[in-house]
Amino acid sequence: MIRLTTTDPRFDADFAALVNARREADADVARDVQTIVRAVRDEGDAAVAAYTKRLDGHDLAETGWRIERADLLAAYEGLPLDLRAALELAAERIAAYHTKQIPADRDETDSVGVRLGARWRAVDAAGVYVPGGRAAYPSSVLMNALPAKAAGVERLVMVTPTPKGQVNPLVLAAAHLAGVDEVWRIGGAQAIAALAYGTARIKPVDVVTGPGNAWVAEAKRQLYGVVGIDMVAGPSEIVVIADGANDPDWIAADLLSQSEHDPTSQSILFTDDALFADAVADAVDRQIGELSTRDVSRQAWDANGAIVVVGTLDEALPLVDRLAPEHLEIACDADVAEGLFDRVRHAGSVFLGRHTPEAVGDYVAGPNHVLPTGRRARFSSGLSVLDFMKRTSFLACDATALAAIGPAAVALAEAEGLPAHARSVALRLGA
């Protein structure tokens, strides 16, 4: 774990190193993914089956390609009642939040009589990738599928790897609850390629969303343009701004909530209280030993964790903006937290106050937990209904409206050396 203090003469250089540290997978996966993508494009189901047998350890001809809706329902009905209620609460809140994101169409006529506007429509089909390797995440099903359904996507397809043919019933239950139309037991780059190009069994989709490992992220990167994507996501990260009035155990648990995801995850604390920083560091070390995920958490905290002591919490804001974190907690009294939040420019999602741990946002709060990582919050946003919709602009001119703006269009077309453009307007003007 790195310990920095803004008064240290080396702080600027050390913090720059923290910001610029590369945490994404070191393996050069681009060539492997390119091979997989080409194989699926050219060979379809045969390539998908071969890679599934090689990488996931089961034969699709034996385990079956598709998980039927009856299996999803059975998984849902088989849940303990308390777990089913928790999943239903999460689904209800996520759906309600994302339904309010649906944009309004525009249709207006301006002062010279030109009718112009835009309308929003959902894509026809969307694919959702749900990880199934290190852990299974029913919350990811809800966070990806429910915004698609809110947008009005008619065909929603889920792919999820099933190592040795085994699938988590919670994932299936979440798929039932979210109204997923098709579930295929495939994963990795081959699943992304199948969704993008289509195969004899799997029809192609228009958009692919959802988190995955380095191979999945690289496949989405390479296939963007063939299919739409939400983002290319990297390792998880959290930044916490906290004053000394917090319980150190609370903040330590918040930091570890991301460290336990993956050895490349990052957790950073900014505080204006050096003694509190010491207390949090001690609490992290103590709590790690109590976690079933201790091995992963320890690797992540030791390699990528940081505590930064600042003179004032205000001093942390430009530093946080440089990190542009996936998650930002501001653990202070409500008025202080709100004042700091007003000046934050770059963060995927922000959690305000002492009683708003990031983890509540992962499951039941409502806003999406699929968020930009690796400083991408500088220019991108979390998953939303808009990722499953596209905007079509329109305009209409009558003779009077065209007479008002047409001459300028003719002049610009001629200046650009495009005479046919100019003529198509000029003829209507009687010129």
C-alpha positions as CSV (number, residue, x, y, z in Angstrom):
1,M,0.0,0.0,0.0
2,I,1.3,3.5,-0.9
3,R,1.2,6.2,1.7
4,L,1.5,9.8,0.3
5,T,1.3,13.2,1.9
6,T,0.8,16.4,-0.1
7,T,3.5,18.2,1.9
8,D,6.1,15.7,0.9
9,P,8.6,17.3,-1.7
10,R,8.2,14.2,-3.9
11,F,4.4,14.2,-3.8
12,D,3.8,15.5,-7.3
13,A,5.9,12.9,-8.9
14,D,4.6,10.1,-6.7
15,F,1.0,11.0,-7.3
16,A,1.6,11.2,-11.0
17,A,3.0,7.7,-10.9
18,L,-0.2,6.6,-9.0
19,V,-2.4,8.2,-11.6
20,N,-0.5,6.7,-14.6
21,A,0.1,3.2,-13.2
22,R,-1.1,0.6,-15.6
23,R,-3.3,-2.0,-13.8
24,E,-4.9,-3.6,-16.8
25,A,-3.8,-7.1,-17.7
26,D,-0.2,-7.3,-18.8
27,A,-0.8,-10.2,-21.2
28,D,-1.0,-9.1,-24.8
29,V,-4.3,-10.6,-25.6
30,A,-5.1,-8.6,-28.8
31,R,-3.6,-11.3,-31.1
32,D,-5.4,-14.1,-29.4
33,V,-8.7,-12.3,-29.5
34,Q,-8.2,-11.4,-33.1
35,T,-7.8,-15.1,-33.9
36,I,-10.9,-16.1,-31.9
37,V,-13.0,-13.4,-33.6
38,R,-11.9,-14.4,-37.1
39,A,-12.6,-18.0,-36.3
40,V,-16.2,-17.3,-35.1
41,R,-16.8,-15.0,-38.1
42,D,-15.7,-17.6,-40.5
43,E,-16.7,-20.9,-38.8
44,G,-19.6,-19.8,-36.7
45,D,-21.0,-22.4,-34.2
46,A,-18.1,-24.8,-34.8
47,A,-15.6,-22.2,-33.6
48,V,-17.8,-21.3,-30.6
49,A,-18.1,-24.9,-29.6
50,A,-14.4,-25.6,-29.9
51,Y,-13.3,-22.6,-27.8
52,T,-16.0,-23.4,-25.2
53,K,-14.7,-26.9,-24.9
54,R,-11.1,-25.7,-24.7
55,L,-11.6,-22.8,-22.3
56,D,-14.7,-23.6,-20.3
57,G,-14.2,-27.4,-20.1
58,H,-17.5,-28.7,-21.4
59,D,-19.0,-29.9,-24.7
60,L,-22.0,-27.8,-25.8
61,A,-23.3,-30.8,-27.7
62,E,-23.7,-32.5,-24.3
63,T,-24.5,-29.7,-21.9
64,G,-26.7,-27.8,-24.4
65,W,-26.2,-24.5,-26.0
66,R,-29.2,-22.7,-24.7
67,I,-30.7,-22.4,-21.2
68,E,-34.4,-22.5,-21.6
69,R,-36.9,-20.1,-20.0
70,A,-38.4,-23.0,-17.9
71,D,-34.9,-23.4,-16.3
72,L,-34.8,-19.7,-15.5
73,L,-38.3,-19.9,-13.9
74,A,-37.3,-23.0,-11.9
75,A,-34.1,-21.2,-10.6
76,Y,-36.2,-18.2,-9.6
77,E,-38.9,-20.3,-7.8
78,G,-36.1,-22.3,-6.1
79,L,-34.6,-19.3,-4.4
80,P,-34.9,-18.9,-0.6
81,L,-37.7,-16.4,0.0
82,D,-35.4,-13.8,1.6
83,L,-33.0,-14.0,-1.4
84,R,-35.9,-13.8,-3.9
85,A,-37.2,-10.7,-2.0
86,A,-33.8,-9.0,-2.2
87,L,-33.5,-9.7,-5.9
88,E,-37.0,-8.3,-6.5
89,L,-36.3,-5.2,-4.5
90,A,-33.1,-4.6,-6.5
91,A,-34.9,-5.2,-9.8
92,E,-37.8,-2.8,-8.8
93,R,-35.4,0.0,-7.9
94,I,-33.1,-0.4,-10.9
95,A,-36.1,-0.5,-13.3
96,A,-37.6,2.6,-11.7
97,Y,-34.4,4.6,-11.9
98,H,-33.7,3.7,-15.5
99,T,-37.2,4.2,-16.8
100,K,-36.9,7.9,-15.8
101,Q,-33.8,8.1,-18.1
102,I,-35.9,7.7,-21.3
103,P,-35.4,10.8,-23.3
104,A,-38.2,12.9,-24.8
105,D,-38.6,13.3,-28.5
106,R,-38.4,16.9,-29.9
107,D,-40.5,18.4,-32.7
108,E,-40.6,22.1,-33.2
109,T,-40.9,24.8,-35.9
110,D,-38.4,27.6,-35.8
111,S,-38.9,31.3,-36.5
112,V,-38.4,30.9,-40.3
113,G,-40.8,28.0,-40.6
114,V,-38.3,25.0,-40.6
115,R,-39.7,22.0,-38.8
116,L,-36.9,20.2,-37.0
117,G,-36.4,17.7,-34.2
118,A,-35.3,14.3,-33.1
119,R,-36.9,11.0,-32.1
120,W,-35.5,8.2,-30.0
121,R,-36.0,4.5,-30.7
122,A,-34.6,1.4,-29.1
123,V,-32.2,-0.9,-31.0
124,D,-33.9,-4.1,-32.2
125,A,-31.7,-6.6,-30.3
126,A,-29.1,-6.3,-27.5
127,G,-26.7,-8.7,-26.0
128,V,-25.7,-8.8,-22.3
129,Y,-22.5,-10.4,-21.2
130,V,-22.5,-11.8,-17.6
131,P,-19.2,-13.0,-16.1
132,G,-19.1,-16.6,-14.8
133,G,-15.5,-17.2,-14.1
134,R,-14.0,-15.9,-10.8
135,A,-17.5,-15.2,-9.5
136,A,-21.2,-15.1,-10.6
137,Y,-23.0,-11.8,-10.5
138,P,-26.8,-11.7,-10.6
139,S,-26.6,-8.0,-10.0
140,S,-24.8,-7.6,-13.4
141,V,-27.8,-9.3,-15.0
142,L,-30.2,-6.8,-13.5
143,M,-27.9,-3.8,-14.2
144,N,-27.6,-4.6,-17.9
145,A,-30.9,-6.2,-18.8
146,L,-33.3,-3.9,-17.0
147,P,-32.1,-0.7,-18.8
148,A,-32.4,-2.5,-22.1
149,K,-36.0,-3.5,-21.3
150,A,-36.8,0.0,-20.1
151,A,-35.5,1.3,-23.5
152,G,-37.9,-1.0,-25.3
153,V,-35.4,-3.6,-26.7
154,E,-37.5,-6.3,-28.2
155,R,-34.9,-9.1,-28.2
156,L,-32.6,-9.4,-25.2
157,V,-29.9,-12.0,-25.4
158,M,-27.7,-13.1,-22.5
159,V,-24.4,-15.0,-22.7
160,T,-22.6,-16.3,-19.7
161,P,-19.7,-18.8,-19.4
162,T,-20.5,-22.0,-17.5
163,P,-17.2,-23.6,-16.4
164,K,-17.5,-27.4,-16.5
165,G,-21.1,-26.8,-17.6
166,Q,-22.2,-25.4,-14.2
167,V,-24.2,-22.2,-14.0
168,N,-25.2,-20.2,-10.9
169,P,-28.9,-20.4,-10.2
170,L,-28.9,-16.8,-8.9
171,V,-27.8,-15.7,-12.4
172,L,-30.7,-17.6,-14.0
173,A,-33.2,-16.3,-11.5
174,A,-32.1,-12.7,-12.2
175,A,-32.4,-13.4,-16.0
176,H,-36.0,-14.5,-15.4
177,L,-36.8,-11.5,-13.3
178,A,-35.3,-9.1,-15.8
179,G,-37.2,-10.6,-18.7
180,V,-34.2,-11.9,-20.7
181,D,-35.4,-13.6,-23.9
182,E,-32.5,-15.9,-24.7
183,V,-29.7,-17.3,-22.5
184,W,-26.7,-19.1,-24.1
185,R,-24.0,-20.9,-22.0
186,I,-21.0,-19.4,-23.8
187,G,-18.5,-16.8,-22.7
188,G,-15.2,-15.2,-23.5
189,A,-14.2,-13.4,-26.8
190,Q,-16.0,-16.1,-28.7
191,A,-19.4,-15.1,-27.1
192,I,-18.9,-11.5,-28.0
193,A,-18.0,-12.5,-31.6
194,A,-21.1,-14.7,-31.8
195,L,-23.3,-11.8,-30.7
196,A,-21.7,-9.4,-33.2
197,Y,-21.6,-11.6,-36.3
198,G,-24.3,-14.1,-35.5
199,T,-24.0,-17.8,-36.1
200,A,-26.4,-20.5,-37.4
201,R,-27.8,-20.8,-33.8
202,I,-27.5,-17.3,-32.5
203,K,-28.9,-14.3,-34.4
204,P,-26.7,-11.2,-34.2
205,V,-27.5,-8.2,-32.0
206,D,-27.0,-4.5,-32.4
207,V,-25.4,-3.6,-29.0
208,V,-23.3,-5.7,-26.5
209,T,-23.0,-4.6,-22.9
210,G,-21.6,-6.0,-19.7
211,P,-18.3,-6.5,-17.9
212,G,-15.8,-9.3,-18.5
213,N,-12.1,-10.2,-18.3
214,A,-9.4,-8.8,-20.5
215,W,-10.3,-11.1,-23.4
216,V,-13.9,-9.9,-23.3
217,A,-12.9,-6.3,-23.1
218,E,-10.5,-6.7,-26.1
219,A,-13.2,-8.5,-28.1
220,K,-15.6,-5.6,-27.5
221,R,-12.9,-3.1,-28.6
222,Q,-12.1,-5.0,-31.8
223,L,-15.8,-5.6,-32.7
224,Y,-16.9,-2.0,-32.1
225,G,-18.4,-0.9,-35.4
226,V,-19.7,-4.3,-36.2
227,V,-21.7,-4.0,-33.1
228,G,-22.3,-1.2,-30.6
229,I,-20.8,-1.5,-27.1
230,D,-21.2,0.2,-23.8
231,M,-17.6,0.7,-22.9
232,V,-14.2,-1.1,-22.6
233,A,-14.0,-1.7,-18.9
234,G,-10.9,-2.4,-16.8
235,P,-10.2,-3.3,-13.2
236,S,-12.5,-2.0,-10.5
237,E,-11.6,1.1,-8.5
238,I,-12.8,3.2,-5.6
239,V,-11.7,6.5,-4.1
240,V,-12.9,7.6,-0.7
241,I,-12.8,11.2,0.7
242,A,-13.2,10.9,4.4
243,D,-12.6,13.1,7.4
244,G,-11.5,11.9,10.8
245,A,-15.1,11.8,12.2
246,N,-15.7,8.5,10.4
247,D,-15.5,5.1,11.9
248,P,-12.2,3.6,10.5
249,D,-13.7,0.2,10.2
250,W,-16.5,1.5,8.0
251,I,-14.0,3.2,5.6
252,A,-11.7,0.1,5.6
253,A,-14.6,-2.1,4.6
254,D,-15.5,0.4,1.8
255,L,-11.9,0.2,0.5
256,L,-11.9,-3.6,0.6
257,S,-15.3,-3.8,-1.2
258,Q,-13.3,-3.1,-4.4
259,S,-10.0,-4.8,-3.5
260,E,-11.8,-8.2,-3.3
261,H,-12.9,-8.0,-6.9
262,D,-9.6,-8.8,-8.5
263,P,-5.8,-8.5,-7.8
264,T,-5.7,-5.5,-10.2
265,S,-8.5,-3.5,-8.4
266,Q,-7.6,-0.2,-6.8
267,S,-8.7,1.4,-3.5
268,I,-7.6,4.9,-2.5
269,L,-8.4,7.0,0.6
270,F,-8.0,10.8,0.8
271,T,-8.2,12.2,4.3
272,D,-7.1,15.4,6.1
273,D,-6.4,13.5,9.4
274,A,-3.1,11.6,9.6
275,L,-4.2,9.7,12.7
276,F,-7.3,8.6,11.0
277,A,-5.3,7.4,8.0
278,D,-3.3,5.2,10.4
279,A,-6.4,3.8,11.9
280,V,-7.9,3.0,8.5
281,A,-4.7,1.3,7.4
282,D,-4.7,-0.9,10.6
283,A,-8.4,-1.7,10.1
284,V,-7.8,-2.8,6.5
285,D,-5.0,-5.1,7.6
286,R,-7.2,-6.6,10.3
287,Q,-10.3,-7.0,8.1
288,I,-8.4,-8.6,5.2
289,G,-7.7,-11.6,7.5
290,E,-11.4,-12.1,8.2
291,L,-12.4,-12.2,4.5
292,S,-13.0,-15.4,2.5
293,T,-11.5,-13.3,-0.4
294,R,-8.4,-12.5,1.6
295,D,-5.9,-13.6,-1.0
296,V,-7.3,-11.5,-3.7
297,S,-7.9,-8.5,-1.4
298,R,-4.4,-8.7,0.0
299,Q,-2.8,-8.7,-3.5
300,A,-4.9,-5.8,-4.6
301,W,-4.4,-3.7,-1.5
302,D,-0.7,-4.3,-1.4
303,A,-0.1,-3.6,-5.1
304,N,-2.7,-0.9,-5.8
305,G,-4.0,0.5,-2.5
306,A,-3.1,4.1,-1.4
307,I,-3.7,6.5,1.4
308,V,-3.2,10.2,0.7
309,V,-3.1,12.7,3.5
310,V,-4.1,16.2,2.4
311,G,-4.0,19.5,4.2
312,T,-7.8,20.0,3.7
313,L,-10.5,18.0,2.0
314,D,-10.7,20.7,-0.6
315,E,-7.2,19.9,-1.6
316,A,-8.3,16.4,-2.5
317,L,-10.7,17.5,-5.3
318,P,-8.3,18.3,-8.1
319,L,-6.4,15.1,-7.2
320,V,-9.6,13.0,-7.4
321,D,-10.4,14.6,-10.8
322,R,-7.1,13.5,-12.1
323,L,-7.9,9.9,-11.1
324,A,-11.5,10.2,-12.6
325,P,-12.5,7.2,-10.5
326,E,-15.2,4.6,-11.2
327,H,-16.6,5.1,-7.7
328,L,-16.2,8.0,-5.4
329,E,-17.4,8.1,-1.8
330,I,-17.5,11.4,0.0
331,A,-17.9,10.4,3.6
332,C,-18.5,13.6,5.5
333,D,-21.5,15.4,7.1
334,A,-24.2,16.0,4.5
335,D,-23.6,19.7,3.9
336,V,-19.8,19.2,3.6
337,A,-20.3,16.2,1.2
338,E,-22.7,18.2,-0.9
339,G,-20.3,21.2,-1.1
340,L,-17.4,18.9,-2.2
341,F,-19.6,17.0,-4.7
342,D,-20.6,20.3,-6.4
343,R,-16.9,20.7,-7.4
344,V,-16.2,17.2,-8.6
345,R,-15.9,17.0,-12.3
346,H,-14.9,13.5,-13.1
347,A,-16.3,10.4,-11.5
348,G,-18.4,7.4,-12.7
349,S,-20.8,7.4,-9.7
350,V,-20.7,9.4,-6.4
351,F,-21.9,8.2,-3.0
352,L,-22.7,11.0,-0.6
353,G,-22.5,11.0,3.2
354,R,-21.3,8.6,5.9
355,H,-24.2,6.1,5.5
356,T,-23.8,5.6,1.7
357,P,-21.3,2.8,1.1
358,E,-20.5,2.1,-2.6
359,A,-21.7,-1.5,-2.1
360,V,-25.3,-0.4,-1.7
361,G,-25.0,1.0,-5.2
362,D,-23.8,-2.3,-6.5
363,Y,-27.1,-3.9,-5.7
364,V,-30.2,-2.1,-4.7
365,A,-29.9,1.7,-4.8
366,G,-31.0,2.1,-8.5
367,P,-28.2,3.8,-10.5
368,N,-26.2,1.5,-12.7
369,H,-23.0,-0.2,-11.4
370,V,-21.5,-0.6,-14.9
371,L,-19.2,2.4,-14.9
372,P,-16.2,3.7,-16.7
373,T,-12.8,2.7,-15.2
374,G,-9.2,3.5,-15.9
375,R,-9.7,7.3,-15.9
376,R,-12.4,7.0,-18.6
377,A,-14.9,8.9,-16.4
378,R,-13.1,12.0,-17.9
379,F,-15.1,11.4,-21.1
380,S,-17.7,8.7,-20.6
381,S,-20.6,7.7,-18.4
382,G,-22.1,4.7,-16.8
383,L,-24.5,2.3,-18.5
384,S,-27.9,3.8,-19.1
385,V,-31.0,3.5,-21.2
386,L,-29.3,5.6,-23.8
387,D,-26.9,2.8,-24.5
388,F,-29.8,0.8,-26.0
389,M,-31.3,3.6,-27.9
390,K,-30.4,5.8,-30.9
391,R,-31.5,9.2,-32.0
392,T,-32.8,10.1,-35.4
393,S,-32.9,13.8,-36.3
394,F,-35.5,15.1,-38.8
395,L,-36.4,18.3,-40.5
396,A,-39.1,19.6,-43.0
397,C,-39.1,22.8,-45.1
398,D,-41.9,24.3,-47.1
399,A,-41.2,26.7,-49.9
400,T,-41.1,29.7,-47.6
401,A,-38.7,28.0,-45.1
402,L,-36.4,26.9,-47.9
403,A,-36.4,30.4,-49.4
404,A,-35.2,31.7,-46.0
405,I,-32.2,29.3,-45.5
406,G,-31.6,27.8,-48.9
407,P,-29.4,30.6,-50.4
408,A,-26.9,30.2,-47.6
409,A,-26.8,26.4,-48.3
410,V,-26.1,27.1,-52.0
411,A,-23.3,29.5,-51.1
412,L,-21.6,27.0,-48.8
413,A,-22.0,24.1,-51.2
414,E,-20.3,26.2,-54.0
415,A,-17.5,27.2,-51.7
416,E,-16.9,23.5,-50.9
417,G,-16.7,22.7,-54.6
418,L,-19.9,20.5,-54.5
419,P,-22.0,21.7,-57.4
420,A,-24.6,19.0,-57.2
421,H,-25.3,19.9,-53.6
422,A,-25.8,23.5,-54.6
423,R,-28.0,22.6,-57.6
424,S,-30.3,20.4,-55.5
425,V,-31.2,23.4,-53.4
426,A,-31.0,26.1,-56.1
427,L,-33.4,24.3,-58.4
428,R,-36.1,24.4,-55.7
429,L,-35.4,28.1,-55.2
430,G,-36.0,28.7,-58.9
431,A,-32.4,29.8,-59.4
